[in-house]
Amino acid sequence: MGNERRKDYTVSKPVHMLYMAVWVTSLLLVGAFLAMVYTFLKSGLARSAPDVMGVNPFVVVGLLAFVIVCSALGLGVYSIVHTHRLLGSAYRIGVVLREANEGKDTKVVLRDGDFFIDIGAEINTLIDRSRGAGPRPPAAPVTGASTPPISPG
């Protein structure tokens, strides 16, 4: 159950707007880079510009633009993966708390790699205690992972 797929992907509209802004900005950077390269190649300016330290300045500018574009795309992908681990576990914890308040028999089950595993374990302990089942052992994993949770300190 630690590898379950979520059916509802809408966690928060502002977060999804942020995703779209990151991807649109990254695509605009790629488009600007491609337009710059096309313009330089069509105009012939790259052949007539004087070399700076033995290198054509348009090659240096193109290389820097390429690095900026690749960095923006890499950062966009990293931010989306990172926030999925953060918001996915927060969303699941919220669903379990809502179900527990409705009196349903529920547990926090997070996917491998999600954050807040220790909070999920504490919520499971709290739910067990409120149902009269007594506390669970503290080393009980919340995910399907084989590694035990990291204790603070």
C-alpha positions as CSV (number, residue, x, y, z in Angstrom):
1,M,0.0,0.0,0.0
2,G,3.0,2.3,0.2
3,N,3.2,2.4,-3.6
4,E,-0.4,3.4,-4.2
5,R,-1.2,5.9,-6.9
6,R,-3.2,9.0,-5.9
7,K,-6.4,9.6,-7.9
8,D,-7.0,13.3,-6.9
9,Y,-4.0,15.4,-8.1
10,T,-5.4,18.8,-7.0
11,V,-3.7,19.6,-3.8
12,S,-3.9,23.4,-4.0
13,K,-4.7,25.7,-7.0
14,P,-1.8,28.1,-6.1
15,V,0.6,25.2,-6.1
16,H,-0.6,24.1,-9.5
17,M,-0.3,27.7,-10.8
18,L,3.3,27.7,-9.5
19,Y,4.0,24.5,-11.4
20,M,2.6,26.1,-14.6
21,A,4.6,29.3,-14.1
22,V,7.8,27.3,-13.7
23,W,7.2,25.3,-16.8
24,V,6.0,28.2,-18.9
25,T,9.0,30.2,-17.8
26,S,11.4,27.3,-18.7
27,L,9.8,26.9,-22.1
28,L,10.0,30.7,-22.7
29,L,13.7,30.5,-21.9
30,V,14.2,27.6,-24.3
31,G,12.3,29.5,-27.0
32,A,14.4,32.7,-26.4
33,F,17.5,30.6,-26.6
34,L,16.5,29.0,-29.9
35,A,15.4,32.4,-31.3
36,M,18.8,33.9,-30.4
37,V,20.7,31.1,-32.0
38,Y,18.5,31.3,-35.2
39,T,19.0,35.0,-35.4
40,F,22.8,34.8,-35.0
41,L,23.0,32.1,-37.6
42,K,20.8,33.9,-40.1
43,S,22.3,37.4,-39.7
44,G,25.9,36.3,-40.1
45,L,27.0,38.5,-37.2
46,A,28.8,35.6,-35.6
47,R,31.3,35.5,-38.4
48,S,32.1,39.2,-38.4
49,A,32.4,39.9,-34.7
50,P,36.0,40.3,-33.4
51,D,37.3,37.5,-31.2
52,V,37.6,38.1,-27.5
53,M,40.6,36.1,-26.0
54,G,40.6,33.9,-29.1
55,V,36.8,33.0,-28.8
56,N,33.9,34.4,-30.8
57,P,31.8,36.4,-28.3
58,F,28.6,34.9,-29.7
59,V,29.8,31.4,-28.8
60,V,30.4,32.6,-25.2
61,V,26.9,34.2,-25.1
62,G,25.3,31.1,-26.6
63,L,27.1,28.8,-24.1
64,L,26.0,30.9,-21.2
65,A,22.4,31.0,-22.4
66,F,22.5,27.3,-22.9
67,V,23.7,26.8,-19.3
68,I,21.0,29.1,-18.0
69,V,18.2,27.3,-19.9
70,C,19.4,23.8,-18.7
71,S,19.7,25.1,-15.1
72,A,16.1,26.5,-15.3
73,L,14.7,23.2,-16.7
74,G,16.6,21.2,-14.1
75,L,15.4,23.4,-11.3
76,G,11.8,23.1,-12.5
77,V,12.0,19.3,-12.6
78,Y,13.6,19.2,-9.1
79,S,11.1,21.6,-7.6
80,I,8.2,19.6,-8.9
81,V,9.6,16.3,-7.6
82,H,10.4,17.9,-4.2
83,T,7.1,19.5,-3.7
84,H,5.2,16.3,-4.7
85,R,7.0,14.5,-1.8
86,L,6.0,17.4,0.5
87,L,2.5,18.1,-0.6
88,G,1.5,14.5,-1.4
89,S,2.2,13.5,2.2
90,A,0.5,16.6,3.6
91,Y,-2.5,15.9,1.4
92,R,-2.7,12.2,2.6
93,I,-2.4,13.2,6.2
94,G,-5.2,15.7,5.8
95,V,-7.4,13.0,4.2
96,V,-6.7,10.6,7.1
97,L,-7.5,13.3,9.7
98,R,-10.8,14.0,7.9
99,E,-11.7,10.3,7.8
100,A,-10.7,9.9,11.5
101,N,-12.9,12.8,12.5
102,E,-15.8,11.1,10.6
103,G,-15.2,8.0,12.6
104,K,-13.8,5.8,9.9
105,D,-11.2,3.2,10.5
106,T,-8.2,4.7,8.8
107,K,-4.4,4.8,8.9
108,V,-1.7,7.1,7.4
109,V,0.0,5.2,4.6
110,L,2.6,7.2,2.8
111,R,4.6,6.4,-0.3
112,D,8.3,5.6,-0.3
113,G,10.2,8.9,-0.4
114,D,7.4,11.1,1.0
115,F,8.1,13.5,3.8
116,F,6.4,13.6,7.2
117,I,6.7,9.9,7.8
118,D,7.3,10.6,11.5
119,I,4.2,12.7,11.8
120,G,2.2,10.0,10.0
121,A,3.4,7.5,12.6
122,E,2.4,9.8,15.4
123,I,-1.1,10.3,13.9
124,N,-1.4,6.5,13.6
125,T,-0.5,6.2,17.2
126,L,-3.1,8.9,18.2
127,I,-5.8,7.2,16.1
128,D,-5.0,3.8,17.7
129,R,-5.2,5.4,21.2
130,S,-8.5,7.1,20.4
131,R,-10.0,3.8,19.3
132,G,-8.8,2.1,22.5
133,A,-6.2,-0.1,20.7
134,G,-3.4,1.2,22.7
135,P,-0.1,2.7,21.4
136,R,1.7,1.0,18.6
137,P,5.4,0.3,18.8
138,P,7.4,3.4,17.9
139,A,9.5,1.6,15.2
140,A,6.4,0.7,13.1
141,P,7.1,2.0,9.6
142,V,4.4,4.1,7.9
143,T,5.6,3.3,4.3
144,G,6.5,0.1,2.6
145,A,10.2,1.0,3.0
146,S,12.5,-1.5,4.6
147,T,14.5,1.2,6.5
148,P,13.3,2.2,10.0
149,P,12.3,5.8,10.6
150,I,15.1,8.2,11.7
151,S,14.8,9.3,15.3
152,P,15.6,12.9,16.1
153,G,18.7,13.6,18.1
